[in-house]
Amino acid sequence: MSFNDQLYISVYIHFRYIKTKMASKLARLYLSLLQIGVFFAFTFFIMEFLKQMKINFLNTNQAFFFVSVSIFICFRNWLIYNGKRHKILMAKKIELRKHYSILSLILFQILTHLVSFVFYKVI
């Protein structure tokens, strides 16, 4: 079970008792936002690194690349965690799942976007 699967299960289990019908949508949204934040942080880091090496990789005006990858991440998570994969993950034994508290999940999301914002400001 991958780290993304563990995060998806943790968010789904937390919201399953609060909003039953929206739990899977909220878990997919959380995971998509987290993956987009990690992608932005990695891309901004690479952009700054290559700028210091005098290599023109991307400039900040080419946002089409970011938007298209963000849409791809959301679509991929929708395909993966909708239906059969969701049922397989929920059928696994509880001992195999690693649960994270909702506070750690929120802090992880905030830190990811904070790091990507810091890398963006460096550019």
C-alpha positions in Angstrom: 0.0 0.0 0.0 1.5 3.3 -1.1 1.8 6.5 0.9 -1.0 8.1 -1.2 -3.3 5.1 -0.5 -2.6 5.5 3.3 -3.5 9.2 3.1 -6.6 8.5 1.1 -7.8 5.9 3.6 -7.1 8.2 6.6 -9.0 11.1 5.1 -11.8 8.8 3.9 -12.2 7.2 7.4 -12.2 10.5 9.1 -14.9 12.0 6.9 -16.9 8.8 6.6 -18.6 9.4 9.9 -19.1 13.2 9.4 -20.3 13.3 5.7 -21.0 9.8 4.5 -21.8 10.6 0.8 -19.0 13.2 0.4 -16.2 11.2 2.1 -14.7 9.7 -1.1 -14.9 13.1 -2.9 -13.2 14.9 -0.1 -10.5 12.3 0.2 -9.8 12.5 -3.6 -9.8 16.3 -3.3 -7.3 16.2 -0.4 -5.0 13.8 -2.2 -5.2 15.8 -5.5 -4.4 19.1 -3.7 -1.5 17.4 -1.9 0.0 16.0 -5.1 -0.4 19.3 -6.9 1.4 21.1 -4.1 4.3 18.6 -4.2 4.4 18.9 -8.0 4.6 22.7 -7.8 7.3 22.6 -5.1 9.4 20.2 -7.1 8.9 22.2 -10.3 9.7 25.6 -8.7 12.8 24.0 -7.2 14.0 22.7 -10.5 13.2 26.0 -12.2 15.4 27.9 -9.7 18.1 25.3 -9.9 18.2 25.5 -13.7 18.0 29.3 -13.7 21.2 29.4 -11.6 22.9 27.1 -14.1 21.8 29.5 -16.9 19.5 27.0 -18.6 16.1 28.3 -19.8 13.6 25.6 -18.7 10.4 27.4 -18.1 9.5 31.0 -17.4 6.8 32.0 -15.0 4.5 33.1 -17.9 4.1 29.6 -19.2 1.3 28.5 -16.9 -0.3 26.1 -19.4 2.1 23.4 -18.3 1.1 23.8 -14.6 -2.6 23.8 -15.4 -2.5 20.8 -17.7 -0.5 18.7 -15.2 -2.9 19.7 -12.4 -5.9 18.6 -14.4 -4.1 15.4 -15.2 -3.5 14.7 -11.5 -7.1 15.3 -10.6 -8.3 13.1 -13.5 -5.8 10.3 -12.6 -6.9 10.4 -8.9 -10.5 10.2 -10.0 -9.8 7.1 -12.1 -7.7 5.4 -9.5 -9.8 6.0 -6.4 -13.2 5.6 -7.9 -14.8 2.2 -7.8 -12.8 -1.0 -7.7 -9.6 0.4 -6.2 -11.6 2.0 -3.4 -13.3 -1.3 -2.6 -9.9 -3.1 -2.6 -8.4 -0.6 -0.2 -11.3 -0.7 2.1 -11.2 -4.5 2.1 -7.6 -4.7 3.4 -7.1 -5.6 7.0 -7.2 -2.7 9.5 -3.8 -3.7 10.9 -2.2 -3.0 7.5 -3.6 0.6 7.4 -1.7 3.4 9.0 -4.0 6.0 10.3 -3.0 9.6 10.5 -4.8 12.1 12.7 -6.7 14.9 11.0 -4.4 17.5 12.5 -1.3 15.9 11.0 -3.1 15.6 7.6 -4.0 19.3 7.7 -0.5 20.3 8.8 1.0 18.1 6.0 -1.2 19.9 3.4 -0.3 23.3 4.8 3.4 22.6 4.9 3.4 21.3 1.3 1.8 24.4 0.0 4.0 26.6 2.2 7.1 25.0 0.7 5.9 25.5 -2.8 5.0 29.1 -2.0 8.6 29.7 -0.7 10.1 28.1 -3.8 7.8 30.3 -5.9 9.0 33.5 -4.1 12.6 32.5 -4.7 12.0 32.6 -8.4 
